[in-house]
Amino acid sequence: MFSDDADLPVMGGCLCNQVSFRVRGPMRPVVNCHCQMCRRTSGHHGAATAAPRDSIDIEGEVRWYKSSESARRGFCPVCGSNLFWDGGGANLSIFAGTLDKPTGLQTAWHIFVADKGDYYEIADDLRQFDHADDGPPAAE
């Protein structure tokens, strides 16, 4: 499921450059999340990759907001850039738009399609799942 890109590390950061990070290992393909929380924090839908948390080096202050009983979201306290989604476990999700190019990533599928906004259609041919638990298994 994770890329094996030879162009690592990949760099990223927030809009005001107060938070920067480096990913030293493989990253999961990008997943588009259409849940209400991602739509509200991003202004549309969330697009995130993930990497083993021990392969991500973060510089600067990240402010964490507990968005649910099982997850928190990390953002820059200065400019408000939405940087991370943390559901616990070995991996940390990284919002794809915060990564510097080239990333070597591709978008793989959509989750929480049942919750998507009514003002847009999903026009690509990627797999769609009504909920997150409906998505591909971790080994994919």
C-alpha distance (Angstrom), angle and dihedral (degrees) to the residues before:
residue distance angle dihedral
M1 . . .
F2 3.82 . .
S3 3.80 121.3 .
D4 3.77 120.3 -111.6
D5 3.81 95.5 -149.9
A6 3.81 116.4 171.0
D7 3.83 91.5 -154.3
L8 3.80 92.9 76.0
P9 2.94 137.8 164.1
V10 3.79 100.7 67.8
M11 3.79 117.4 -162.9
G12 3.79 129.0 -149.1
G13 3.76 144.7 158.3
C14 3.76 150.0 156.1
L15 3.80 130.8 -64.3
C16 3.82 96.0 -98.0
N17 3.84 95.3 41.6
Q18 3.81 93.3 -122.1
V19 3.82 89.8 120.1
S20 3.77 122.5 43.2
F21 3.76 131.9 167.3
R22 3.78 142.3 -174.3
V23 3.80 126.7 -147.5
R24 3.82 110.8 -152.1
G25 3.77 98.7 -179.3
P26 3.78 143.4 47.6
M27 3.80 120.0 -56.5
R28 3.80 131.5 -148.0
P29 3.81 117.3 -114.0
V30 3.79 114.3 -91.5
V31 3.80 116.5 -85.9
N32 3.81 121.0 -160.7
C33 3.80 111.2 -139.3
H34 3.80 118.5 -160.1
C35 3.83 98.0 -177.4
Q36 3.78 118.0 132.3
M37 3.82 93.3 -110.1
C38 3.82 93.7 53.9
R39 3.79 90.6 45.0
R40 3.80 91.2 51.6
T41 3.80 95.8 46.3
S42 3.80 95.2 44.7
G43 3.79 102.5 31.8
H44 3.81 91.7 -121.7
H45 3.81 124.8 19.5
G46 3.79 128.8 -33.9
A47 3.79 121.8 -109.6
A48 3.78 113.0 -166.9
T49 3.75 142.7 165.8
A50 3.81 124.6 -166.5
A51 3.78 137.8 -143.9
P52 3.78 136.6 -177.0
R53 3.79 104.0 -78.7
D54 3.80 92.2 -130.4
S55 3.83 88.8 61.7
I56 3.83 94.1 57.5
D57 3.81 120.1 86.6
I58 3.82 114.3 -166.5
E59 3.80 125.7 -164.5
G60 3.79 121.4 -168.2
E61 3.77 132.5 25.3
V62 3.79 118.2 -49.9
R63 3.79 115.8 -166.0
W64 3.80 114.2 -147.4
Y65 3.80 125.7 -147.5
K66 3.80 119.6 -166.9
S67 3.80 98.8 -134.6
S68 3.82 96.2 176.0
E69 3.78 141.6 -3.2
S70 3.80 89.9 -87.2
A71 3.81 105.4 34.6
R72 3.77 146.9 39.6
R73 3.80 132.7 -161.7
G74 3.78 126.0 -137.4
F75 3.78 121.8 -145.9
C76 3.80 141.0 162.9
P77 3.82 109.9 -92.0
V78 3.83 91.0 -148.8
C79 3.83 105.6 48.4
G80 3.81 99.8 12.5
S81 3.81 96.3 -124.6
N82 3.80 110.9 169.2
L83 3.83 102.9 -126.3
F84 3.81 113.2 159.0
W85 3.79 144.6 20.1
D86 3.80 115.2 -156.3
G87 3.78 119.4 -166.7
G88 3.79 93.5 164.3
G89 3.76 122.9 -107.8
A90 3.77 130.2 89.9
N91 3.82 97.3 -49.0
L92 3.79 133.8 65.5
S93 3.81 119.2 -154.3
I94 3.81 117.0 -130.4
F95 3.80 122.2 -160.6
A96 3.79 103.5 -117.3
G97 3.80 95.5 -139.3
T98 3.81 89.8 65.0
L99 3.83 92.9 62.3
D100 3.80 122.5 98.1
K101 3.81 116.9 -124.7
P102 2.93 135.3 -71.7
T103 3.79 97.7 48.9
G104 3.80 100.0 156.6
L105 3.82 88.0 -140.6
Q106 3.78 132.6 130.6
T107 3.79 130.6 -164.5
A108 3.80 110.4 -106.0
W109 3.83 109.8 -179.0
H110 3.82 148.4 -22.9
I111 3.82 126.1 -109.0
F112 3.82 132.4 -165.4
V113 3.78 89.5 24.6
A114 3.83 88.4 155.7
D115 3.84 87.3 67.1
K116 3.81 98.8 45.8
G117 3.77 120.8 130.3
D118 3.78 118.0 -89.7
Y119 3.81 92.7 -131.4
Y120 3.82 97.1 72.9
E121 3.77 142.7 42.7
I122 3.77 126.9 -142.9
A123 3.80 101.9 -118.6
D124 3.80 102.6 179.3
D125 3.80 128.6 89.7
L126 3.82 96.2 -119.2
R127 3.79 120.2 127.2
Q128 3.80 115.4 -88.7
F129 3.79 127.6 -151.4
D130 3.81 124.8 -168.8
H131 3.82 92.0 -142.3
A132 3.79 136.6 14.8
D133 3.80 92.9 -107.6
D134 3.80 89.2 58.0
G135 3.82 91.2 63.9
P136 3.78 129.0 103.2
P137 3.79 117.7 -66.2
A138 3.80 118.4 -95.6
A139 3.82 91.7 -102.3
E140 3.80 92.9 60.6
